[in-house]
Amino acid sequence: MKILVLGKNGQLAQALAARNSDKLAIVALGREACDLLRPDSIAAALAREAPNAVINAAAYTAVDKAESEPDAAMALNAVAPGAMAAACAARGTPFVHVSTDYVFDGLKTSPYVETDPIAPQSVYGRTKAEGEAAVTHAGGEAAILRTSWVYASTGANFVRTMLRLAATREELGVVADQLGRPTWARDLADACLASAIALANRDAAARGVFHYGGAGDATWADFADAIFAEAAKRGMPSARVNRITTADYPTPAKRPANSRLATTKIEAALGLRARPWREALALCMDEIAAQPA
């Protein structure tokens, strides 16, 4: 089976590319091979590659920067996915799109399920919500996977930021009143591939909106504590965590206080197991520790 990944350099795209095998050909295309802001380029890439399914791993993810660059965020998070989905629908090619917990306002006191109403509070969240709508409107065989707090051993993410800061600071202030579920990019990649393969096999249960993330709740401060504990085990820089509030750390974009996504639906539909986030973090830290200094 051949899976086309649109996006090449992000942490999800790299995690997907790492799953390339004799039985599963993963082809990841960057901007030089497919300009996601040009529908004709997307259509040409699909015609050229003729994949069994397509996964969109590209997004504008600079949450705070999006507040001052709404047009750029809208182009990559909403217009481009709509064009991708339309091109896939025209060819009858299954399409998997990755969205975010930021489509919710964070006011719910329990984990969000797929049928909860969305109410994004930031430009980033609104553009991702528009992207979901565009994919749905395009029709075709499509799945939307919402996820949260994604990290990997490479790229720009919370884990690597904490380790970088710990190299020069003994104590870090980390928000302790936002609740979510950290998600390892490798696990998210496997969920995307399971979705794409199920759609390619015409499994009707794989269509629609799904939530996927690590198992277990955490605040950012909990996450940081776990990162430094794992770092200390491996002789890497660690720091003390000073638990602060969202009000203590103002940002241009408003974050949801509750980002927890319930994974019951996708686990039942695709037979997936959401890995406990602490278990996944330990594996990711092993990868980081093995990297050249």
Backbone hydrogen bonds, N-H to C=O, Kabsch-Sander energy under -0.5 kcal/mol:
donor,donor_aa,acceptor,acceptor_aa,energy
3,I,1,M,-0.5
3,I,25,A,-3.1
4,L,2,K,-0.5
4,L,53,A,-2.6
5,V,3,I,-0.6
5,V,27,V,-3.3
6,L,4,L,-0.6
6,L,55,I,-2.7
7,G,5,V,-0.7
7,G,29,L,-2.5
14,Q,10,G,-2.4
15,A,11,Q,-1.7
16,L,12,L,-2.5
17,A,13,A,-2.5
18,A,14,Q,-1.5
19,R,16,L,-1.8
20,N,17,A,-1.6
21,S,24,L,-2.8
25,A,1,M,-2.7
26,I,24,L,-0.7
27,V,3,I,-2.6
27,V,25,A,-0.6
28,A,26,I,-0.6
29,L,5,V,-2.8
29,L,27,V,-0.5
33,A,30,G,-1.2
34,C,30,G,-2.0
36,L,34,C,-0.9
38,R,35,D,-2.0
41,S,38,R,-0.8
42,I,38,R,-1.7
43,A,39,P,-2.5
44,A,40,D,-2.0
45,A,41,S,-2.1
46,L,42,I,-2.1
47,A,43,A,-2.2
48,R,44,A,-2.4
49,E,45,A,-2.6
50,A,46,L,-2.5
52,N,2,K,-2.6
53,A,2,K,-1.1
54,V,94,P,-2.3
55,I,4,L,-2.7
56,N,96,V,-2.9
57,A,6,L,-2.3
57,A,55,I,-0.9
58,A,6,L,-0.5
61,T,59,A,-0.8
63,V,61,T,-1.8
66,A,62,A,-2.1
67,E,64,D,-1.3
68,S,65,K,-1.4
69,E,65,K,-0.8
73,A,69,E,-2.1
74,M,70,P,-2.6
75,A,71,D,-2.3
76,L,72,A,-1.8
77,N,73,A,-2.6
78,A,74,M,-2.0
79,V,74,M,-2.3
80,A,75,A,-2.4
82,G,78,A,-1.7
83,A,79,V,-2.1
84,M,80,A,-2.7
85,A,81,P,-2.9
86,A,82,G,-2.2
87,A,83,A,-2.4
88,C,84,M,-2.6
89,A,85,A,-2.6
90,A,86,A,-2.2
91,R,87,A,-1.0
92,G,88,C,-1.0
93,T,88,C,-2.8
95,F,141,E,-2.6
96,V,54,V,-2.6
97,H,143,A,-2.8
98,V,56,N,-0.8
99,S,97,H,-0.5
99,S,145,L,-2.9
101,D,147,T,-1.5
103,V,100,T,-1.1
104,F,101,D,-1.9
112,Y,260,R,-3.1
116,D,113,V,-1.7
119,A,103,V,-2.2
121,Q,102,Y,-0.6
126,R,122,S,-2.7
127,T,123,V,-2.7
128,K,124,Y,-2.1
129,A,125,G,-2.1
130,E,126,R,-2.3
131,G,127,T,-1.9
132,E,128,K,-2.1
133,A,129,A,-2.1
134,A,130,E,-2.4
135,V,131,G,-2.3
136,T,132,E,-2.4
137,H,133,A,-2.6
138,A,134,A,-1.6
139,G,135,V,-0.6
139,G,136,T,-1.1
142,A,140,G,-1.0
143,A,95,F,-2.2
144,I,208,G,-2.8
145,L,97,H,-3.1
145,L,143,A,-0.5
146,R,144,I,-0.7
146,R,210,F,-3.1
147,T,99,S,-1.3
151,Y,183,T,-2.1
157,N,155,G,-0.7
161,T,157,N,-2.2
162,M,158,F,-2.6
163,L,159,V,-2.0
164,R,160,R,-2.2
165,L,161,T,-2.5
166,A,162,M,-2.2
167,A,163,L,-0.8
167,A,164,R,-0.6
168,T,165,L,-1.5
169,R,165,L,-1.2
172,L,240,R,-2.6
174,V,172,L,-0.5
174,V,242,N,-2.3
176,A,244,I,-3.0
179,L,257,A,-3.4
180,G,218,A,-3.2
183,T,149,W,-2.3
185,A,151,Y,-2.8
187,D,184,W,-0.5
188,L,184,W,-2.2
189,A,185,A,-2.6
190,D,186,R,-1.8
191,A,187,D,-1.9
192,C,188,L,-2.5
193,L,189,A,-2.6
194,A,190,D,-2.4
195,S,191,A,-2.1
196,A,192,C,-2.7
197,I,193,L,-2.8
198,A,194,A,-2.1
199,L,195,S,-2.4
200,A,196,A,-2.5
201,N,197,I,-1.6
202,R,199,L,-2.0
203,D,198,A,-2.6
204,A,202,R,-0.9
206,A,203,D,-1.9
207,R,204,A,-1.5
208,G,142,A,-2.1
210,F,144,I,-3.1
212,Y,146,R,-2.8
214,G,181,R,-0.6
215,A,275,R,-2.5
218,A,180,G,-1.8
220,W,178,Q,-0.8
221,A,175,V,-1.5
223,F,219,T,-2.5
224,A,220,W,-2.6
225,D,221,A,-2.6
226,A,222,D,-2.2
227,I,223,F,-2.4
228,F,224,A,-2.5
229,A,225,D,-2.0
230,E,226,A,-2.4
231,A,227,I,-2.4
232,A,228,F,-2.4
233,K,229,A,-1.5
234,R,230,E,-0.9
234,R,231,A,-0.8
235,G,232,A,-1.3
236,M,231,A,-2.9
240,R,170,E,-3.0
242,N,172,L,-3.2
242,N,240,R,-0.6
243,R,241,V,-0.7
244,I,174,V,-2.3
248,D,245,T,-0.7
249,Y,245,T,-0.7
249,Y,246,T,-1.2
257,A,105,D,-0.5
259,S,179,L,-4.2
259,S,257,A,-0.5
262,A,112,Y,-2.9
267,E,263,T,-2.1
268,A,264,T,-2.0
269,A,265,K,-2.5
270,L,266,I,-2.5
271,G,267,E,-1.2
272,L,266,I,-0.7
275,R,273,R,-0.7
277,W,215,A,-2.5
280,A,276,P,-2.1
281,L,277,W,-2.5
282,A,278,R,-1.9
283,L,279,E,-1.5
284,C,280,A,-2.4
285,M,281,L,-2.7
286,D,282,A,-1.7
287,E,283,L,-1.6
288,I,284,C,-2.2
289,A,285,M,-2.7
290,A,286,D,-1.4
291,Q,287,E,-0.6
291,Q,288,I,-1.2
